[in-house]
C-alpha cells in the first residue's frame, strides 16, 4: 500500500526538498504553501500523514494541526519549526502532534519518524476495520449461514442499509425475511431509532388502516381515545411491513402517499402529520402476479421495490443447515437445561436430506422437539419428527440448473457425505477419489460442521 504524505511549508525550497526526499522513499506527496491550502488538501481526503511548519502566514501550522487532529484523529501530524523552543514543542504535543522536529531537518531522523507514524496509522486503520466488522457481525448475528446465497444477501444488506431506499424482501414463509429486515435496520443510520413491525396478514382489514395511521377519538365505534399509528411511532426509524401482499387497495393508496409525500392523516382526523420513515416490506407472494390480477397497485410495487432482496428456501441452501441446526440445538439445550451437545451421523444425514417445506421456522421447531425428546448427549434419528427421520433413506441428490461445476461438486460431496452418516472413507470410495483428496475438498468447500 502506498501512503500519501502532505507537506505544508511556506518556504519553497524546504517544501519541495522534503517532497522530493519523501518521493524517493516511496511515498506519494502533496505540497501546500500555507495552512489554508493544507486544510483544503487534507479535507479532500486520501492523506495518511501531515508534515507542517508551525510559523506560517494566513493560517498557522498550529491551527492546521488542530484541524487535522479534530477531524481526522487517525492521521498523524509531524510538526517542523525553525524556532524550536520548549514551549513550541509542548504546545504542539498537547494539541495532538505525533512528534516535533526542528530545522534544519535531519532527513534520516525524519525518515524514521515518518515510517513509525505511518505504521501507527496503518495499525489504527486495521483496528477500525476490525471493530467495524465485529460491530457488523454483532448487528447481524441473527442471520446464520455461510452458503453463497446468504453471503450475497449479507452483501446486499451492507450496501443498502446506509441508504434511505425502500427494500422489498421476498421469499417463502419461514425463510427469515424478518431477520433480514432486522439487519438492515441495525446497520443503518437509523439503528438508534424505533424499529416498528406490522404483520399485515394478522390484522383484519377494518383494523389495519387504524393500526398503520392511527385514529382520532370517536372516529369509529370503540375509538375511545386518540391513538398513534405505526407510521407515526416509527418516525426517524424503520417500519417493517410483513406480508405486504395481504393489504387491500384502500390501504395501498394511503401507503403510497406516505412513501411519496412523507405525510398522512389519522383515521377520522384532519391534521396532516409529517413523518420520516424508512419502509422495509416483505412478502411470500409474487407481487407481479398480484398486479396482473388487479390485487396490488403497480405504482406501490415500484415504490417498495427500489431494492429487492430474495431469500431462497432452505432446500436451496443446504450448506446452512448444520450451522442453523447447531445454533438452535445450543439455544434449546440451554433453555431446557439438557446436556445435548450435537447430532449423531444418522440424524445429521436426515437433516440434510429433508426438503424443509417450512424452511428455517420448521427446522427450528424440529430441533426444539428433538432436544426435548433426546435422552443422551446426542440427538438420534429416533428423536427427530417422523417426516424428518425417514427422509435420509429416500433422498435424491439435486443440483439446481445453472450451477457451476464447483457448486455441483460441493453439493455432490455434501449430500454423499450426509447420506453416509459422515463416514469419509465410505464417501471417498463411493465418489471414486482418495481420502486425502476428499479431506482437502471438504476443507476447500467449508463442509466441516459442528452440527
ABEGO torsion letter per residue (X at the ends): XBBBBBBBBABAAAAAAAAAAAAAAGBBBBBBABAAAAAAAAAAEGBABBBBBABBBGBBAAAAAAAAAAABAABBBBBBBABBBAAAAAAAAAAGBABBBBOBBBAAAAAAAAAAAAAAAAAAAAAAAAAAAAAAAAAAAABBEABAAAAAAAAAAAAAAABABBBBBBEBBGAGAAAAAAAAAAABAAAABBBBBBBAAABBAAAAAAAAAEBBBGABBGBABBBBBAAAAABGBBBBBBGAAABBAAAAAAAAAAAAAGBBBBBGBABBBBBBBBBBBBBABBAAAAAAAGABBAAAAAAAAABBBBBBBAAABAAAAAAAAAAAAAAAAAAAGBABAEBBAAAAAAAAABAGAAEAAAAAAAAAAAAAABABABBBAAABBAAAAAAAAABBBBBBBGBBAAAAAAAAAAAAAAAAGGBAAAAAAAAGBBAAAAAAAAAAAGABBAX
